[in-house]
Amino acid sequence: MRRLLSTGLCLGLAAALPAQDSLLDLLGEEEEVEYTTASFKTTRVINAHSLENTAHGVLDFRIGHRFGYVNTGINELFGLDQATIRLGFDYGVTDRLMIGFGRSSYQKTLDGFAKYKFLKQCRSGCGTPVTLSLLASTAFTTVTDDKLPWYQPDQPMYFTNRLSYNFQLIVGRKFSDAFTFELLPGVVHRNLVNTAAEKHDVINMGMAGRLKLTKRTSLNAEYFYVFPDQLAQPTEAELAADPNAGFQNSFSIGFDIETGGHVFQLHFTNSTAMFERGFITETTGRWLDGDIHIGFNISRVFTLHRPKPKVQG
């Protein structure tokens, strides 16, 4: 009888062990969420913002440089004698919130922005297929009144006339280690425009992508389409004086090169400005006519604050 009871007890324990393991699996910790990283090498594609944010406590010092048009010829050394620059500082308030400001020589403009990443693409542990960020920025032009593109001598110039705003939704996905694509629907609001034919609110759609070439290099491209009948078209007299007069959609292509703590971006673009109102609504360069800027961006990051590690429990 004792042998029978012992045998039955052993068989019962053996049967219970797999069930116990399954129950522990059900009651155990959930699978750790792993987010997608390195969708782009830096927070900008070329002019446009990318899916990436500056990390919490990190300051990103950025230098943007555009030479003149390559079609200016040998007298201007194919644009190398001319320069437009932007100096900027971006800071990661948290891993999701990033702020920044900059100063451009283009129209002597000050700009600032905030970008919040409210959805992150997951590799495992959740079912989020895309990254979503919201960008809000403003620009203030400080050039003298008579050099403003919307200046009218018979109108008073107020402080608010110099302000513009930009709102953008950044929707993107890293499809593989080699390819990332994003869409950037947005609207640029200008407090003052030159003519009644122009809209204060300019609706646009941007798209950008990254193709990884090697471990440290990638090919980037971006394009911004402004929907019709929002910006003024040049008159016949303006076209006669300047065949290149009139708005063009912004298109840029270039390479990212990672060199230790730096990311060097070499690119070609028909846009002179390096802030949203400028390159979305004020681009006039025509690619087929050689109105192309050779330019570069340099990014150097500094860790100002190291957040405390999160305690698991």
C-alpha positions in Angstrom: 0.0 0.0 0.0 2.8 2.4 0.9 4.6 1.6 -2.4 1.3 2.3 -4.3 0.9 5.7 -2.5 4.5 6.6 -3.1 4.3 5.8 -6.8 1.0 7.8 -7.1 2.5 10.8 -5.4 5.6 10.8 -7.7 3.4 10.5 -10.8 1.2 13.4 -9.5 4.3 15.6 -8.9 5.7 14.8 -12.3 2.4 15.8 -13.9 2.1 19.0 -11.9 5.6 20.3 -12.7 4.9 21.2 -16.4 1.5 22.7 -15.4 3.3 24.8 -12.7 5.9 26.0 -15.2 3.1 27.1 -17.6 1.3 28.9 -14.8 4.5 30.7 -13.8 5.0 31.7 -17.4 1.4 33.2 -17.4 1.9 35.0 -14.0 5.5 36.1 -14.7 6.8 39.4 -16.0 5.6 40.6 -19.4 8.0 40.6 -22.3 10.3 43.6 -22.2 9.5 46.3 -24.8 12.3 46.9 -27.3 12.0 50.1 -29.3 13.4 50.7 -32.8 16.6 52.8 -32.8 18.9 54.5 -35.3 16.1 55.2 -37.9 18.3 58.1 -39.0 21.9 59.0 -37.9 20.8 62.4 -36.6 17.8 64.5 -35.8 17.7 66.0 -39.3 17.3 64.3 -42.7 18.8 67.3 -44.5 16.6 70.3 -43.8 13.7 68.4 -42.4 13.4 66.8 -38.9 13.8 63.1 -38.8 12.2 60.5 -36.5 15.1 60.7 -34.1 15.3 62.9 -31.0 18.3 64.1 -29.0 18.6 61.9 -26.0 17.7 63.1 -22.5 20.4 65.4 -21.1 22.3 65.7 -24.4 23.1 69.0 -26.1 23.5 68.8 -29.9 25.5 71.7 -31.4 24.6 72.0 -35.1 26.3 74.0 -37.9 24.5 74.3 -41.2 26.2 75.7 -44.3 25.1 76.4 -47.8 27.3 77.7 -50.6 25.9 79.7 -53.5 24.4 78.3 -56.6 26.8 76.1 -58.7 25.6 77.9 -61.9 27.1 81.2 -60.8 30.3 80.2 -62.7 34.0 80.5 -62.2 33.8 84.1 -61.0 32.1 83.0 -57.8 34.0 79.7 -57.8 30.8 77.9 -58.6 29.1 79.2 -55.5 32.0 78.6 -53.0 32.6 82.4 -52.6 29.1 82.7 -51.1 27.7 81.3 -47.9 24.5 81.0 -45.9 24.9 79.6 -42.4 22.8 78.5 -39.4 24.1 77.8 -35.9 21.8 75.9 -33.6 21.5 74.2 -30.2 19.2 71.2 -29.6 18.6 69.7 -26.2 16.9 66.6 -25.0 14.6 67.5 -22.1 13.5 63.9 -22.0 13.9 61.0 -24.3 10.6 62.0 -25.9 10.8 65.9 -25.7 13.4 67.9 -27.6 13.7 71.7 -27.9 16.1 73.9 -29.8 16.9 77.3 -31.3 19.1 78.7 -34.0 20.3 81.8 -35.8 20.4 82.0 -39.6 22.2 84.5 -41.8 19.3 84.1 -44.2 17.1 87.2 -43.5 18.9 87.3 -40.1 16.4 84.9 -38.7 16.0 83.5 -35.2 14.1 80.2 -34.9 13.0 77.9 -32.1 11.1 74.6 -32.0 9.8 71.8 -29.8 9.4 68.2 -30.9 7.6 65.6 -28.9 7.7 61.9 -29.8 4.4 60.5 -28.5 4.6 57.1 -30.2 7.6 54.8 -30.7 8.0 52.0 -33.2 8.6 48.7 -31.4 10.9 45.8 -32.5 9.3 43.5 -29.9 7.1 43.6 -26.8 4.4 45.8 -28.4 2.5 46.2 -31.6 3.4 49.8 -32.5 4.4 49.7 -36.2 5.4 53.4 -36.7 6.9 56.4 -34.9 4.8 59.6 -34.5 6.2 63.0 -33.5 4.7 66.4 -33.4 6.9 69.4 -34.3 6.0 73.0 -33.5 8.4 75.8 -34.5 8.5 79.6 -35.0 10.8 82.0 -36.8 11.4 85.7 -36.3 13.1 87.7 -39.1 15.3 90.6 -37.9 16.5 92.0 -41.2 15.7 95.7 -41.9 12.2 96.5 -43.1 13.1 97.4 -46.7 14.8 94.0 -47.2 11.9 91.9 -46.1 10.4 89.9 -49.0 6.9 91.1 -47.9 7.8 94.7 -47.3 5.4 97.4 -48.4 6.5 101.0 -47.9 2.9 102.3 -47.4 2.2 99.8 -44.6 3.4 100.0 -41.0 5.7 97.2 -39.8 4.7 95.6 -36.5 6.7 93.1 -34.4 4.1 90.4 -35.2 4.6 90.9 -39.0 8.0 89.3 -38.6 6.7 86.1 -37.1 5.8 82.8 -38.7 4.9 79.4 -37.3 5.1 75.8 -38.5 3.3 72.7 -37.3 4.2 69.3 -38.6 3.3 65.7 -37.9 6.2 63.3 -38.5 5.0 59.7 -39.3 7.7 57.2 -40.2 8.8 53.6 -40.0 12.1 51.8 -40.1 11.3 49.0 -42.5 14.7 47.3 -42.1 18.2 48.0 -40.9 18.9 49.5 -44.4 15.7 51.6 -45.1 13.6 54.2 -43.3 10.8 56.3 -44.7 8.7 59.2 -43.2 5.9 61.5 -44.2 5.7 65.1 -42.9 2.2 66.7 -43.4 2.2 70.2 -42.1 1.1 73.8 -42.3 3.2 77.0 -42.3 1.5 80.1 -41.0 2.8 83.6 -42.0 1.5 86.6 -40.2 2.1 88.9 -43.1 2.3 88.1 -46.8 3.3 90.2 -49.8 0.1 90.1 -51.8 -3.6 89.1 -51.4 -3.0 86.2 -53.8 -0.9 84.4 -51.2 -2.3 82.4 -48.3 -1.3 83.0 -44.7 -1.6 79.2 -44.1 0.4 77.1 -46.5 -0.5 73.5 -46.4 2.3 71.1 -47.5 3.4 67.5 -47.5 7.0 66.4 -47.0 8.5 63.0 -47.5 12.0 61.8 -46.6 14.0 58.6 -46.6 17.3 57.0 -45.6 19.1 54.2 -47.3 22.0 52.7 -45.4 25.1 52.2 -47.5 27.7 51.1 -45.0 28.0 50.9 -41.2 28.9 54.6 -41.1 27.3 56.1 -44.2 23.8 56.5 -45.7 22.0 58.1 -48.6 19.3 60.6 -47.6 16.7 62.5 -49.6 13.7 64.7 -48.9 11.0 66.5 -50.9 8.4 69.1 -49.8 5.3 69.6 -52.0 3.2 72.8 -51.5 -0.3 72.4 -52.6 -1.4 74.7 -55.5 -2.8 78.2 -55.3 -1.3 79.1 -52.0 1.8 81.1 -53.1 1.9 84.0 -55.5 3.1 83.4 -59.0 5.6 85.8 -60.7 4.3 88.4 -63.1 5.5 88.5 -66.8 7.7 91.5 -65.9 9.3 89.7 -63.0 10.0 86.6 -65.2 11.5 88.9 -67.9 13.8 90.4 -65.3 14.6 87.1 -63.6 13.8 83.8 -65.5 14.2 81.9 -62.3 11.7 84.0 -60.4 8.9 82.1 -58.6 8.4 79.5 -56.0 9.8 75.9 -56.4 9.3 72.9 -54.2 12.2 72.0 -52.0 14.2 68.9 -53.0 17.5 67.8 -51.3 19.7 64.8 -51.6 22.9 63.9 -49.7 25.0 61.6 -47.6 25.4 61.1 -43.9 28.9 60.2 -42.7 29.4 59.2 -39.0 32.8 60.0 -37.6 32.9 59.2 -33.9 31.1 61.9 -32.0 30.3 63.8 -35.2 27.8 63.3 -37.9 28.8 65.0 -41.2 26.1 65.6 -43.7 27.1 66.5 -47.3 24.2 67.4 -49.6 22.8 69.2 -52.6 19.7 71.3 -52.4 17.7 74.0 -54.2 16.8 75.6 -50.9 18.8 78.4 -49.3 17.1 78.7 -45.9 17.5 76.0 -43.2 14.3 76.6 -41.2 10.7 75.5 -42.1 9.2 78.8 -43.4 12.2 79.5 -45.5 12.7 76.2 -47.3 9.0 75.2 -47.6 7.6 78.6 -48.8 10.6 80.6 -50.1 12.6 78.2 -52.2 13.2 79.6 -55.7 16.1 77.4 -57.1 15.5 75.3 -60.1 17.4 72.0 -60.2 17.4 71.7 -64.0 18.8 75.3 -64.3 21.7 74.5 -62.0 20.3 76.5 -59.0 21.8 74.0 -56.6 23.5 74.7 -53.3 26.4 72.4 -52.2 26.0 72.3 -48.4 26.8 70.5 -45.3 25.6 70.0 -41.7 27.8 69.1 -38.8 26.4 67.7 -35.6 28.4 67.4 -32.3 26.8 66.1 -29.1 27.7 66.9 -25.5 26.2 65.1 -22.5 25.2 67.7 -20.0 23.1 65.5 -17.7 23.0 61.8 -17.0 19.5 60.7 -16.0 19.3 58.3 -13.1 18.8 54.7 -14.2 15.2 53.4 -13.9 14.7 50.9 -11.0 13.0 47.7 -12.1 10.5 46.4 -9.8 
